[in-house]
């Protein structure tokens, strides 16, 4: 039975980080945001030793708890015997983005329009970080919340990427266009091949939600719409896969120019 002293001190929905890799990444990059580390009873191993060592270095409390407690705390997320209780994930503001734009020479930005699935959001962040994007923009009310599921699926990308949360994505894209960015939307309704576009200039790639893709107003603000051709029987790719393909094409063009 779980001791009454074992209580989560943060929201179960948004303020836990689960799993060995995610925990190590978070401890390495943002130790000041870790409140406590919960470890399954009788769990040992070299990987756990690394986490405990990091905890000692940063004077972070560790507590041994029944694995069943971690199962309930993590819900359906694989915790591997380790859960961090952390401060709330916080995104940057549109003002922060405007300040950054003054210093970026040729930004590559990913904008996510209504990505509701936290695993898709995390996977998009992972692709974006891997492609070296300067920022990722999400809508405040049209995106999955920044939960531990997002963090785990992002493979730690959430810790390091410049993530911006805006109240009005279309307005933000309009402002980016006025600042000199080329807005490229991805949609299977387009006949323009994604490799036919020049990504060497300041570019914002916009991808839409899982069910309906880009919203009408979002699509209308784009300078160009591109698609990834499909050669099998499935009609389209997962949003994270599609965004990764186009972002790495943009990166390829920038490396060879």
LUMNUKOL-894462 format. One record per residue: residue in one letter; x, y, z of N, C-alpha, C, O, CB in turn. Coordinates in steps of 0.2 Angstrom, whole numbers, plus 5000, padded with zeros to 4 digits. Glycine has a CB too. Example, Ala and Ser with C-alpha at 12.3 -4.5 7.8 and 13.67 -1.06 7.14 Angstrom:
2
a506649725039506249785039506649845039507149835042505749785045
s506449895035506849955036506450005039506750065040507049975029
This chain:
257
x500449945000500050005000500450065000500950065003499550005006
x500350114996500750174996500650215002500150225005500450224990
x501250235005501250285011500850345009500950375004501950295013
x500550375014500150435013500650495012500450545010499750445019
x501250485014501750535013501950545005502250595003502350525017
x501850485002502050484995501450524991500950494989502150414992
x501550584989501050624985501350664980501950684981500650674990
x501050664974501250704969501250774971500650794973500950684962
x501750814970501650884972501550934966501550994967502350914975
x501450904960501250944954500750904950500550844952501850954950
x500450934945499850914942500050844938500650844935499650964936
x499650794939499850734935499850744928500150704924499350674937
x499450784925499350794918499950824915500150804909498750834917
x500250884918500650924914501350924917501850954914500350984914
x501450904923502150914926502550854929502850864934501950964932
x502550804925502950744926503350734920503050734914502550684929
x503950704921504350684916504450604917504750594922505050724915
x504350564912504350494914504950464909505050474903503750454912
x505250414912505750374908506450394909506650444911505550374901
x506950344908507650354910507950404905508250454908508050284909
x507850394899508150444894507850514895508250564895507950424887
x507250524896506950584897507150624903507250684904506150584896
x507150584908507350604915508150634915508250684917507350554920
x508550594912509250614911509350674907509650714909509650554908
x508950674902508950734897508750804901509050854901508550734891
x508150794905507950854909508350874914508550934915507250834911
x508650824918509150834923509750874921510050914924509350774927
x509950854914510550884912510450954909510950994909510850834906
x509850964907509751034904509351084908509551144908509351024898
x508951054913508551104917508451074924507951064926507851114914
x509051064927508951034934508651074939508351054944509651014937
x508651144938508351194942507551184942507251204947508551264941
x507251154937506551144937506351074940505751064940506351144930
x506751034942506550974945506450984953506851004956507150914944
x505850964955505650964962505850904965506050904971504850974962
x505750844962505850784966505950724961505650734955505350764971
x506250674963506350614958506050554962506250534967507050604956
x505550524959505250464962505550404958505550394952504450464961
x505750354962506050294959505750234962505550224968506850294961
x505650184957505250124959505750084964506350074964505150074953
x505350054969505750014974506149954971505849924966505249994980
x506649944974507049884972507349894964507449844961506649824972
x507349954962507549964955508349984955508550024959507150014951
x508749944952509449954952509749954944509349934940509849904956
x510349984943510549974937511050034935510950094939510049974931
x511450034930511950084928511550144926511750204928512450064923
x511050144922510750204920510350234926510350304926510150184915
x510150204931509850234936510350264941510250324943509450184941
x510950234941511450264945511650334942511850384946512150224944
x511650344935511850404932511350464934511450514936511750404924
x510650444935510150494937510250504944510150564946509450464936
x510350464948510450474955511050514956511050564961510550404959
x511650504952512250544953512050624951512250664954512750524948
x511650634946511450694943511050734949511150794950511050694937
x510650694952510150714957510650744963510450794966509650664960
x511150704965511550724971511950784969512050834973512050674972
x512150794963512550854960512150914961512450964963512750844953
x511450904960511050964960510650974966510151014966510650964954
x510750924971510450934977509650924976509250964979510550994981
x509450874972508750854971508550794975508950744975508650844964
x508050804979507750744983507550684978507250694973507150774987
x507750624981507550564977507050524982507250524988508150524975
x506650494980506150454985505950384981505750384976505550494986
x506050334985505850264983505150254984504950264990506350214986
x504750234979504050224980503850154976504250134972503650284977
x503250124978503050064975502950074967502750134965502450044978
x503150034963503050034956502350044954502150084949503349974952
x501850024958501150034956500950104957500550124954500749984961
x501350134962501150214962501350244956501050294954501550234969
x501950234953502250264947501750244941501650284937502950244946
x501550184941501050164936500450214936500250234931500850094937
x500150224942499550264942499750344940499350374937499250264949
x500350364943500550434942500650444934500450494932501150444946
x501050394931501150404924500650384919500650394913501750364922
x500050354922499550334918499750284912500050234914499150394914
x499650304906499850254901500550274898500750244893499350264895
x500950314901501650334899502150284902502050274908501850404900
x502550254898503050204900503550244905503950294902503450174895
x503650234911504050264916504750234917505150274919503650284922
x504750174916505450134916505650134924506250134925505950164912
x505250154928505450154935505650224938505850224944505950104936
x505650274934505850334936505350394933505150394927506550354932
x505150434938504750494936505050554940505150554946503950474939
x505050604936505250674939504650714940504250714935505750714934
x504550744946504050794947504450864945504950884949503750794954
x504150904941504450964938504051024938503451014939504750954931
x504351084938503951144937503551134930503751104926504351204938
x503051174930502651174923503051194917503451244918502051224924
x502951164912503351174906503051244903502451254903503151124900
x503551294902503251354900503551374893504151364891503551414905
x503151394888503351414881503551494881503351524886502851394876
x503851514876504051584875503451614872502951584869504651584870
x503451684873502951724870503051744863503651744860502751784875
x502551774860502651804853503151864853503551874849502051824850
x503151904859503651954860504351924860504851954857503451994866
x504451874863505151834863505351824856505951824855505051774868
x504851794852505051774845505251834841505751834838504451744842
x504851894842505051954839505751974841506152004836504552014840
x505951974847506551994849507151944846507651974844506651984857
x506951884845507451834842507551844835508051844832507251764843
x506951864831507051874824507451934822507751934817506351894822
x507651984827508052034825508752014825509252044822508052084831
x508951954828509651924828509751864823510251844822509751904835
x509151834821509251774817509351804809508951844807508651734817
x509851774806510051794799509551764794509251804790510751774797
x509451704795508951674790508551614793508751554793509351644784
x508051634797507751584802507351534798507051544792507251614806
x507351474801506951414798506451404804506651384810507351354796
x505851404803505351404809504751354807504551354801504951474810
x504551314812504051264811503451294814503451304820504151194813
x502851294811502251324814501751264814501651234809501951384811
x501451244820500951184820500251214821500151244826501151144826
x499851194817499151224817498651164819498551114816498951244810
x498451174826497951124828498251054829497851004827497351124824
x498851044832499050974833498850954840499050974845499850974833
x498350914840497950894846498250834850498150824856497250884845
x498550794846498850734849499550744853499950764849498950674844
x499650734859500250754862500850714860501450734859500250734870
x500750654857501250614854501450644848502050644846501050534854
x501050664844501150694837501550764839502050774835500550704833
x501350794844501650864845502350844847502850884845501350894851
x502450794852503150784854503550754848504150774847503150724859
x503350714843503650694838503850754833504450754830503250644834
x503450794832503550854828504150894831504550924827502950904827
x504150904838504650944841505350904840505850934839504550944848
x505350834840505950794839506150804832506750814831505750724840
x505750804827505950814820506250884819506750894816505350804815
x505950934822506151004821506851014825507251044822505651054824
x506950984830507550994834508150964830508650984829507550964841
x507950904827508450864823508650904817509150894815508150794822
x508150944814508350974808508651044809508751084805507650984804
x508651064816509051124818508551184817508851244815509651134814
x507951184817507551244816507651294822507851274827506751224816
x507451354821507651404825507051414831507151434836507751474822
x506451394829505851404833505351354831505251344825505651474834
x504851334835504251304834503651344837503751364843504251224837
x503151354833502651394835501951354836501851314831502451454831
x501651354842501051324842500451374845500651424848501051264848
x499851354843499251394845499151384853499051324855498651384841
x498951434857498851424864498251374865498251334869498751484867
x497751394861497051354862496951304857496451264857496551404862
x497451294853497251244847497851184847497951164842497251274841
x498151174853498751134853498651084859498351104864499451164852
x498951024858499050984864499451014870499851054868499350914863
x499251014876499651044881500351014882500450954880499251034888
x500751054885501451024885501550984891501751004897501951084886
x501350924891501350874896501950824896502450834891500750824895
x502050784901502550734901502550694895503050664893502550694907
x501950674892501950634886502250674880502650634877501150624884
x502150734880502550774874503250774875503650764871502250844874
x503450784882504150784883504550714881505050714878504350794890
x504150664883504450594882504550574875505050554872504050544886
x503950594871503950584864504450624860504750604855503250594861
x504550684863505050724859505750704860506250734857504950804862
x505850654865506550624866507050684869507650684867506850594860
x506750724873507150784876507150844872507450894874507850754877
x506850844866506850904861506550964865506751024864506550894855
x506050954869505651004872506051044877505951104878505050974876
x506651014879507051044884507451104880507651154884507550994887
x507651094874508151134871507851174865508151234863508651094868
x507251164863506951194857506651264859506351264865506451154853
x506651314855506351374856505651374854505451384848506751434852
x505251354859504551344858504051404860504151434865504251284862
x503651424855503351484856502551474856502351434851503451544850
x502151494861501451484861501151554860501251604863501251464868
x500651554855500351614853499551604853499351554853500551634845
x499251664854498551664855498151664848497651634848498251724859
x498551684843498251684836498751674831499151714830497851754835
x498751604829499251584824499251624818499751644815499151514823
x498651634815498651674809498951744809499251764805497851674806
x498751774814499051844815499751834816500151884814498751874822
x500051784820500751784821501051764814501651794812500951724825
x500751724810501051714803501051774799501551784795500651654800
x500551814799500551874796501051924798501351954793499851914797
x501251924804501751964807502451944804502851984802501751974814
x502551874804503151844801503251864794503751874792503151774803
x502651854790502651874783502951944782503351964778502051864780
x502651994786502852064786503552074788503952124785502452104790
x503852034792504552034794505052004789505652014789504652004801
x504751974783505151954778505151874777505551854773505851974779
x504751844781504751764781504351744775503851774774504551734788
x504551694772504151654767503751604770504051554773504551624761
x503051604770502651554773502451504768502051514763502051594776
x502651444770502551384766502051334770502251314775503151344764
x501551314767501051274770501151204767501251194761500351294770
x500951154771500951084769500251054768499951054773501451034773
x500051034762499351004762499350954756499650964751498851064760
x499050894757498950844751498550874746498450834741498750784754
x498250934746497850964741498250994736497951024731497251004744
x498851004737499251044733499651004727499750944729499851084737
x499751034722500050994716500851014716501250984712499751004710
x501051054720501751074720502151034725502051024731501851154723
x502651004722503150954725503550994730503751054729503550924720
x503650964736503951004742504651014740504951064743503950954748
x504950984735505650994734505751054729506251074727506050934731
x505151074726505151124721505251194724505251244720504551124716
x505251204730505251264733505951284736506251244738504751264739
x506051354736506651374738506651394746506251434748506951444734
x506951354750506951364757507551404760507651404766506851294760
x507951434755508551464757508451534761508851554764509051474752
x507851564759507751624763507351614769507151554771507251664758
x507251664773506851654780506251614778505851644774506751724783
x506151564781505551514780505151494786505451474791505751454776
x504451494785504051464790503651404787503251424782503551514794
x503751344789503351294787502751284792502851274798503851224787
x502251274789501551264793501251204791501151184785501051324791
x501151164796500851094795500251094799500151124805501351034797
x499751054797499051054800498950994805499350954805498551064795
x498350994808498150944813498050884809498050874803497550964816
x497950824814497950764811497350744807497350704802497950714817
x496750774809496150764805495950804799495850774794495550764810
x496050864800495850914794496450944791496250984786495350964797
x497050944793497550974790497551054792497351074797497550964783
x497751094787497751164788497051194788496651174784498151204783
x496951234793496351274793496251324787496851344785496251314800
x495651344785495651384779496051454780496351474775494851404778
x495951484786496251544787497051544787497351584784496051584793
x497251484790497951474790498251464783498751484781498151414794
x497851424779498051404772498051474768498551484763497651354769
x497551514769497551574765498151624766498351664762496951614766
x498451624772498951664774499651644771500151684771499051674781
x499651574769500251554766500451584759500051594755500251474766
x501051584758501351614751501351554746501251564740502051644752
x501451494749501451434744501251374748501351364754502151424741
x500951324745500651264748501051204744501051204738499951254747
x501351164748501751104745501451044747501051034752502451114746
x501550984744501350924746501950874745502450884741500750904742
x501850814749502350764748501950704744501450684746502550734755
x502250684738501850634734501850564738502350544741502150624727
x501350534737501250464740501250414734500950424729500550464744
x501650354735501650304730501350244732501450194728502450294729
x501050234738500750174740499950184741499750224737501050154747
x499650144745498950144745498750194751498150214751498650084747
x499150214756498950264761498950334758499350344754499450254767
x498450374760498350434757498850494759498950544756497650464758
x499050484765499550534768499950514773499950454776499050594771
x500450554775500950534781500750564787500350614788501650554779
x500950534793500850564799501150634799501650644796501250524805
x500850684803501050754803501850764805502150804802500650794807
x502050724810502750724812503250704806503750734805502850684818
x503050644803503450624797503450674792504050684789503150554795
x502950704790502850744784503250814786503650834782502150764783
x503150834792503550894794504350884794504750924792503350924800
x504550824796505250804796505550804789506050824788505350744800
x505150774784505350764777505550834774506050844771504850724773
x505050884775505050944772505650994776506051024772504450984773
x505650984782506151024786506851004784507351044783506051014794
x506950934783507650914781507850924774508350934772507750834782
x507250934770507450964763507651034763508051054760506750954759
x507351074768507551144769508251144771508651184769507051174773
x508451104776509051104778509551084773510151104772509151054784
x509351034769509851004763509951064759510551074757509550954760
x509451104757509551154752510051214755510451244752508951194750
x509951224762510351274765511151254765511551294766510051294772
x511251184766511851164767512251164760512851174760511851094769
x511951154755512251154748512351214745512651224739511851104744
x511951274747512051334744512651374745512751424743511351374746
